Structure formats: structure tokens, C-alpha cells
Amino acid sequence: MPTSPWYQHSLDTVRELLCTCIGPKWGDAPEEKIREIRESRYTFGKRLCRKLDIQPTDTVLDFGSGCGFVSRAFCETARQVHCADLNPEFLAFTRDELSMFDNTSFHHISYASIQDLPDASIDKAVSTAVFIHFLYYDILFNLIELNRVLKPGAILYFDILDADAIDLHNPAAIKYHIEIYKDSVRGDGFLLQPFSSTALLKLAPQLGYEHIDTEHIGTGNSVAEITLRKVAQPDLPDWLAAKA
Ligand SMILES: C[S@@+](CC[C@H](N)C(=O)[O-])C[C@H]1O[C@@H](n2cnc3c(N)ncnc32)[C@H](O)[C@@H]1O
């Protein structure tokens, strides 16, 4: 499966789950800070509800929902929320985490295939801290599949670590990952994959998206929050349409 090997490991403990989901930011024992982590991600989710104008009539997809901490904000606001993740152990955690919401369903998906969801069924798709792991090819195949499930005019939000914004002389956002990567077997143990927002804005219109907004946040303003609108089907050449 062409995605980061991090997400195919068995995650035996809450500690491992949290370390995988949130990275090194909360230290070696994040399970001791789970309340703060939950609150912090929930607050981020509330901000996204405002930014994306999530309405009580909306059907929302949280793509790569992780522990469900961000999703909780959508569950409180939207008509229906679909949490989708590649990793069944994250989904099991999220199912418990969000068990009090009867408007929420959980989908164990395969790579770039949200097979449970019909075409044109989603008003807002949100993917936080997921595309930051993606290579160009992952972005391509996942944007094609997300286009399928979005209604015409629907909104897609995701964040990338913007290669255009990285400065090696002010490297806080990327230093940890570069250090890990240098000593790893290629591709094993690196978490973040910078991707250029310029390249993204060239790709998006070919895949049927109009650019709405880019907002830079985080350390050194290196995380680009990208908001797109689905305006058409992907315009794929024959060789790619046969693959997608
Ligand atoms: C860093 S966590 C982010 C979780 C959550 N969105 C948040 O912001 O707290 C990344 C999540 O994306 C999932 N993931 C990774 N690659 C994926 C893919 N290709 N498709 C769907 N989910 C993926 C992982 O299993 C994990 O749950």
C-alpha cells in the first residue's frame, strides 16, 4: 500500500496510538496528557467549523480521523459525520471516543478508496495532519477519490507542510524529521513529507477543484491550510483514468 509505513504498524497501546497520531510534540508519555491533547485538537476542530462554515445540514467527511479528537467538533455541529481511516486501531479508538454521537459512522478504508461512501454525498471533507505525510502520487490519487464523494460545489480542506515556506536557517518545523530521515532506511521512520503549495495549486484545477484559500499557520508559518471547492470531475488523460 503506497503510504507511510508508520500507519501499517500494529498500535498496541494508547501511548503508541497517540505518539503516532500527534508526533513528538507532547513528549514520550502523551497518554498522561490525553485530556490536554483531546482539548487542543477539539479546539482546532471548532476553529475549522467556523473557517469552513460547517452547518447543521452538512454531511462531513473526516478523512484520516485518527483518534477522533478533531472530529468531535464536527459531530457536535453537522447533520452527519463520516470518520474514515486506513488504520482499524485508530478507528476502534475513535468509535469509543465518539460513542455518544448517533450522527457519526466509522469507515475502515483502503488506500485512496472510500468504498462505503457513494458518489456526490459529502458537503465538507476535512483532512487534518494527513496530507502532510503524502507524496505527490498520494495527493493525486486521494484528491481524485475525494472528488468522487464530494457533491458539486462542496468544500475540501486539508493541510500540507509547505515546501515553499521551509527555511533551512529557521528549521523548527522540519529539523526533527530531517534528522530522523537522514539515518533511516529510505522511507522508514520519517513522518512528514513537505509538498509545495505552488505544485498543489497547479494540480488541483486538473482534478476538478477551484482554489478558495490558503492560510499559513504553525511553526515558521510552514503549514499551509488549503481550502478547495469541487467544480468539476477530474480532467484525466486516458492513461491515468485507467489507473484511478
Ligand atoms: C497524524 S494523524 C491525524 C489524525 C487527525 N486527523 C488529527 O488531526 O488529529 C494521521 C491519520 O491519518 C491516517 N492516514 C494515513 N494515511 C492515510 C491515507 N492514505 N488515507 C486515510 N487515512 C490515512 C492515519 O491512520 C492517522 O489516523
The ligand as a MOL file (V3000), in Angstrom:
LIG
                    3D

  0  0  0     0  0            999 V3000
M  V30 BEGIN CTAB
M  V30 COUNTS 27 29 0 0 0
M  V30 BEGIN ATOM
M  V30 1 C -1.3950 12.4550 12.2650 0
M  V30 2 S -2.8860 11.5310 12.3160 0 CHG=1
M  V30 3 C -4.0690 12.8350 12.2620 0
M  V30 4 C -5.3620 12.4500 12.9010 0
M  V30 5 C -6.4350 13.5410 12.9600 0
M  V30 6 N -6.8730 13.9290 11.6330 0
M  V30 7 C -5.9380 14.7470 13.7150 0
M  V30 8 O -5.6950 15.7830 13.1040 0
M  V30 9 O -5.7940 14.6710 14.9380 0 CHG=-1
M  V30 10 C -2.9510 10.8670 10.6520 0
M  V30 11 C -4.1150 9.9040 10.4310 0
M  V30 12 O -4.2570 9.6810 9.0290 0
M  V30 13 C -4.4240 8.3040 8.7810 0
M  V30 14 N -3.9200 8.0550 7.4190 0
M  V30 15 C -2.6400 7.9850 7.0000 0
M  V30 16 N -2.5700 7.7670 5.6850 0
M  V30 17 C -3.8600 7.7280 5.2500 0
M  V30 18 C -4.4680 7.5390 3.9830 0
M  V30 19 N -3.7280 7.3470 2.8760 0
M  V30 20 N -5.8200 7.5360 3.9100 0
M  V30 21 C -6.5710 7.7290 5.0260 0
M  V30 22 N -6.0600 7.9040 6.2650 0
M  V30 23 C -4.7210 7.9030 6.3630 0
M  V30 24 C -3.6420 7.6070 9.8740 0
M  V30 25 O -4.0590 6.2710 10.0670 0
M  V30 26 C -3.9180 8.5230 11.0640 0
M  V30 27 O -5.0820 8.1470 11.7370 0
M  V30 END ATOM
M  V30 BEGIN BOND
M  V30 1 1 1 2
M  V30 2 1 2 3
M  V30 3 1 2 10
M  V30 4 1 3 4
M  V30 5 1 4 5
M  V30 6 1 5 6
M  V30 7 1 5 7
M  V30 8 2 7 8
M  V30 9 1 7 9
M  V30 10 1 10 11
M  V30 11 1 11 12
M  V30 12 1 11 26
M  V30 13 1 12 13
M  V30 14 1 13 14
M  V30 15 1 13 24
M  V30 16 1 14 15
M  V30 17 1 14 23
M  V30 18 2 15 16
M  V30 19 1 16 17
M  V30 20 1 17 18
M  V30 21 2 17 23
M  V30 22 1 18 19
M  V30 23 2 18 20
M  V30 24 1 20 21
M  V30 25 2 21 22
M  V30 26 1 22 23
M  V30 27 1 24 25
M  V30 28 1 24 26
M  V30 29 1 26 27
M  V30 END BOND
M  V30 END CTAB
M  END
